[in-house]
Amino acid sequence: MDFNGAFKVCASGFAAQRAKMDVIISNLANAATTRMPDGGPYKRQIAVFGSEPVDDSFDSVLGDSLRVVKVEGIVEDKNSLKQVYDPGHPDADENGFVTMPDINSIIEMSDMIMANRAYEACVTAFDATKNMALKTLEIGK
């Protein structure tokens, strides 16, 4: 029996959730950033996931059902800016409004909790697969 496919699926889940967590942390850290090097305020980022088949010999038996997750990319949220009245701010326009990132910390923290739970699920699946592999090795004793 080949456990590599299950380990590949778990590893891809680890990497994807880590990337999602990095994006969430960046969003929270830049929630008040009004100047970026390319001009304008920070725009909220979103991690986009996709899937692809596992390249594994056992996969030929399962067909297309065994798939790994991959990060397709990081995209900007198109509706991630808001106008805040703050005439004393250095980036205020002539009417006293500042264009700020529209980052809701409650949504970001909820996403962080979901990413954490998904990571924990990958850890549990990895641990169960590892234990099955070890029990398989004990059969030969």
C-alpha positions in Angstrom: 0.0 0.0 0.0 1.3 3.5 -0.9 0.8 6.3 1.6 2.6 8.9 -0.5 -0.7 10.2 -2.0 -2.2 10.9 1.4 1.0 12.5 2.6 1.0 14.7 -0.6 -2.6 15.8 0.0 -1.8 16.7 3.6 1.3 18.6 2.7 -0.5 20.6 0.0 -3.1 21.5 2.7 -0.4 22.6 5.0 1.1 24.9 2.4 -2.3 26.3 1.2 -3.4 27.2 4.7 0.0 28.7 5.5 -0.3 30.9 2.5 -3.9 31.9 3.5 -2.7 32.7 7.0 0.1 34.9 5.6 -2.4 36.9 3.4 -4.7 37.4 6.4 -1.8 38.6 8.6 -0.8 41.0 5.8 -4.4 42.3 5.6 -4.5 42.9 9.4 -1.1 44.5 9.5 -2.0 47.0 6.7 -5.5 47.9 7.9 -4.5 51.5 8.2 -1.9 51.8 5.4 -2.8 54.8 3.2 0.4 54.9 1.1 1.8 52.0 -0.9 5.0 52.2 -3.0 2.9 51.9 -6.2 0.6 54.7 -5.0 -2.7 54.7 -3.2 -3.8 52.8 -0.1 -3.3 49.1 0.6 -5.9 46.9 -1.0 -7.2 43.8 0.8 -5.7 40.5 -0.5 -7.5 37.2 -1.0 -5.9 33.8 -1.5 -7.5 31.8 -4.3 -7.3 28.0 -4.1 -7.5 25.4 -6.8 -7.0 21.7 -7.1 -5.0 19.3 -9.3 -4.7 15.5 -9.4 -2.1 13.8 -7.3 0.8 12.3 -9.4 0.9 8.9 -7.7 0.7 5.3 -8.8 -2.2 4.7 -6.4 -4.0 7.6 -8.0 -4.5 5.5 -11.2 -6.8 3.2 -9.1 -8.9 6.1 -7.7 -9.0 8.0 -11.0 -9.6 11.7 -10.5 -10.9 11.5 -6.9 -7.5 12.1 -5.1 -6.6 15.7 -5.5 -4.2 18.2 -3.9 -4.9 21.8 -3.1 -2.8 24.5 -4.6 -2.7 28.3 -4.3 -3.8 29.6 -7.7 -2.8 33.1 -6.7 -3.3 36.1 -4.5 -5.8 38.6 -5.8 -6.9 42.1 -4.7 -10.4 42.6 -3.4 -11.9 45.1 -5.8 -14.2 46.6 -3.1 -11.6 47.1 -0.4 -11.5 50.9 -0.1 -13.5 53.3 2.0 -13.6 57.0 2.4 -13.0 58.3 6.0 -13.4 61.9 7.0 -10.2 63.0 8.7 -9.2 66.5 7.6 -6.0 66.4 9.7 -4.6 63.3 8.0 -1.7 64.0 5.6 -3.3 62.0 2.8 -6.7 63.8 3.1 -8.1 65.2 -0.1 -9.4 68.8 -0.4 -12.7 67.8 1.2 -11.0 66.2 4.2 -11.6 62.5 3.1 -8.9 59.9 3.3 -9.1 56.7 1.2 -8.4 53.9 3.6 -8.4 50.1 3.2 -11.8 48.6 4.0 -10.5 45.7 6.1 -12.9 44.3 8.6 -10.9 42.7 11.5 -13.8 40.5 12.4 -13.9 38.9 9.0 -10.2 38.6 8.9 -10.1 36.9 12.3 -12.9 34.5 11.3 -10.9 33.6 8.2 -7.9 33.1 10.4 -9.8 30.7 12.7 -11.1 28.8 9.6 -7.5 28.5 8.2 -6.3 27.3 11.6 -9.0 24.7 11.8 -8.2 23.5 8.3 -4.5 23.3 9.2 -5.4 21.3 12.3 -7.5 18.9 10.2 -4.5 18.4 7.9 -2.4 17.6 11.0 -4.9 15.0 12.2 -5.1 13.4 8.7 -1.3 13.4 8.5 -1.0 11.8 11.9 -3.7 9.2 11.1 -1.9 8.3 7.9 1.5 8.1 9.7 0.0 5.8 12.3 -1.5 3.5 9.7 1.9 3.3 8.0 3.5 2.4 11.3 0.9 -0.3 12.0 1.5 -1.7 8.5 5.2 -2.0 9.3 4.4 -3.9 12.5 2.5 -6.6 10.6 5.8 -7.9 9.3 7.2 -8.5 12.8 
